[in-house]
Amino acid sequence: MNASDDHYIIKKADDIIEACYYIKRNGHDPLWRDHSSLNTSLPFLLTQLFVVLFVDRILLLILKSLRQPPIVAHILCGVLLGPTMLAETSFSRKYIFPHKTTMVLETFANLALTYYMFLVGLEMEFTLIMQAGSQVVSIAAAGIIFPLLFGFGLYFMAVTKSDHFDNRGSMFWAIALTSTNFPDLTKILADLKLLRTNIGKIAMCSAIISDLFTWFLLIMAISIFNRQKYNAVLSTGIFILVSVFALRPTVAWLIDRTSRGEIISDTHVWFIMAGILFCGLTTDACGSHSIVGAFMFGAILPHDDTVRTKILERLQDVVAGILMPLFFLISGLRSDLRYMFQHTPWEMVLIVVVMSWVAKVASVFFISLHYKMSTMDSLVLGLLMNTKGVLALIVLNTGRDIKALNNQSFPLMVLTLLVMSCLIEPIIALANKSTKKITRHMNRSIKGSEPDTEMRILACVHSMRNVMGTISVLHLSNGTNDSPLSVFAIHLIELSKRSTTTMLIVHDDNNNDEGRYNNQSKNETANIIRAFENLEKTNTAVAVQTMSVISPYATMHVDICSLAEDKSVNLIILPFHKEVKGDGRMGNGNSNFANVNMNVLTNASCSVAMIVDRGIGSKMFDLQEKFPGNFARQIAMLFIGGPDDREALAYAWRMAGHHDVCLTVARFVPGEQAMDLSHDVSVNRERRIDDEHLEDFKDKLMSNIGINYTEMVVHNGEEIIAAIRSLGEDFFDLYIIGRRQGEISPVTEGLSDWGSCPELGAIGDTLVSSNFALHSSVLVVQHYVSIDAIHEMADCSSTCSLGVGAKHDVQRYDF
């Protein structure tokens, strides 16, 4: 026994520290005394919170570039601040982590954990269990049984039988190894672009089953190790049944009855927060843990996006961003790796880490091979199912709370979880990169597809503002019984820290489950889905499949291009990144959308079209209502030459078959004053191909009274602008042009010098940024160029020229 100057007595045994606090009294007890609990605890708590948040954020920034999930930074932060490094220093013991503040710190950490588990229950998608077949159940069972047995065996093999050895610790080791942290798994799948793959779906369904079984084992362990174990098990079971069959419909009825239309008030949110505490208190009184009640309350809340969004706005940043690091700090303070290594041979540490890893990976691997999955897919699935997170730490901390785990067994398993979490994502990313196979499909363009075959289009939108224009272009794409349209409508959503696990899951292929959206919850995604479904209903030759891409803007193009490859589409349609004002002029642009568009144009494995909507959608539907069957859309196709223009002509050619379309094709021919490139082999080859396509177009379609063709001789950019004006100002509803990026023709000389939107090409940029045709939409088309063609162009760049360079001091041409 020894007394310190800080007014507490410390008793330290092999792995137990007991601290008894006392206050010196001088005979009177004034109201404002120097050593009040408030004066001592709050400054230390603020200091601890500052330190843990600072270190945690630094580690998150560093480890993110190494493809490490956030749980790695959280665990590592706790270990660094714990007795392994910082906490054992005299400065830390006196000014940051004195023993007397431990109880206050643990109280806040447990409160954070209670609210965090409510959020986990809120995001848990139990409907995935309904999709579970025999394969999913078998994989989940294998990932539970074998780690459970390995956990028991490893504990008795690795933990030294000291005076504080406890057989109960084997139960918590085994339960921790059975877990597959569902929220972290979905984030890893989203990060690795595996969310919508077969492996991703199997992993998510299996993870739900695994986590539920882990919860069951944890509740049983807590209740069994309670002195009144039978009462604890019975009362906790009754609480779960009451929550599912009584509390759940009651809460749904109350929210439905008391909410005003689509509005969930702050009063609802505060009552829900109070309900979290009440349910936590109830399960704690039952002899279980408060997190069980909080989790159940989150799981039984209505699956309504409005309710979830409102609650997440209140809780997510505070709980996950500020309070939860305190829980990881407590885990770190309990993990003395130096003590563990002193009492455990390093060979045994290595055996525990490797065998804990092998237990789940190998069991899932072999059962996957049994279901005819490839070797690499089976390995990836095994790694995914070994994803650990907060649930495993909760299991270990619960064992530590009841002293079933000591200073040897607790940090050993924390170290094992840290190593597991570090290796999963990098190994999977490396495996996917080394084995990635690009499926080659023939129809990578409109022009290259066979006539009278299905045309497949991937239509992307960011918001409802993009929907009308995109649907109008799809409507004009002329789906017929002989050549139907198959449309994959994609809602592009940024993956941010607020993106919930449920959001990542529910927006999936063929997700037409209207029951997921409450009648009072008409969010933007639901409206976008309905708009595209209405397109399918109005045209029997159009099949629509809706889904969402939830990804960071920096890698969103990977999802888009992967979906285009997977669906074997002919064309990707993208919205222009700038908003169009009411008068037709360009407003502010979103640089994130612009970067996505440029990345898609660079990496797409098919043709790409970009729509600048200046009211084509609203005008189409308004006039169709006023003059049904009698309104013709005026479309102009501006042809200069090259692969992009030929692809644009092929698209206009298809639109010309629509009964509401009147098409004008204007070809701009270089005059004698234009720079002579007649000796350039590549230019002559392109001209011959252009002539062949135009002759084919005229032979087949010029007899159609709704099609006009004209040729205009021009010498420079100024004349081409005048020629476009002569076609009719504000006469056309839509201009279709080729992007022609990198192909500078003499007739467009000077147009690109002032360009601000390179994704539109010289002509498109001029049309969009000028004062001409403010109510005419523009569709810019880029033809798919194979990798072989790109290499061929690069090889002959020294002898072949695609055009002339732009001159300086060229006048800006405006309409």
Salt bridges, closest charged atoms under 4 A:
ASP15 OD1 - HIS164 NE2 3.48
ASP29 OD1 - ARG33 NH1 3.45
ASP56 OD1 - HIS74 ND1 2.84
GLU88 OE2 - ARG93 NH2 3.49
GLU106 OE2 - ARG334 NH2 3.41
GLU125 OE2 - ARG516 NH1 2.93
ASP166 OD2 - ARG168 NH2 2.82
ASP266 OD1 - LYS310 NZ 4.00
ASP266 OD1 - ARG314 NH2 2.25
ASP317 OD2 - ARG498 NH2 2.54
ASP401 OD1 - ARG334 NH2 2.60
GLU454 OE1 - ARG456 NH1 2.80
ASP508 OD1 - ARG196 NE 3.56
ASP509 OD2 - LYS567 NZ 3.63
ASP513 OD2 - ARG516 NH2 3.88
GLU514 OE1 - ARG530 NH2 3.36
ASP559 OD2 - LYS193 NZ 3.26
GLU565 OE2 - HIS441 ND1 3.62
GLU565 OE2 - ARG444 NH2 3.45
ASP566 OD2 - LYS567 NZ 3.86
GLU579 OE2 - ARG465 NH2 3.39
ASP583 OD2 - ARG585 NE 3.39
ASP645 OD2 - ARG740 NE 3.85
ASP660 OD2 - HIS659 NE2 3.49
GLU686 OE1 - ARG646 NH1 2.99
ASP690 OD1 - ARG646 NH1 2.59
ASP691 OD1 - ARG667 NH2 2.86
GLU695 OE2 - LYS698 NZ 3.17
ASP696 OD1 - LYS700 NZ 3.57
GLU719 OE1 - HIS715 ND1 2.92
GLU729 OE1 - ARG725 NH2 3.25
ASP733 OD1 - LYS619 NZ 3.54
ASP733 OD1 - ARG633 NH2 3.75
GLU749 OE2 - LYS807 NZ 3.42
GLU759 OE2 - HIS577 ND1 2.89
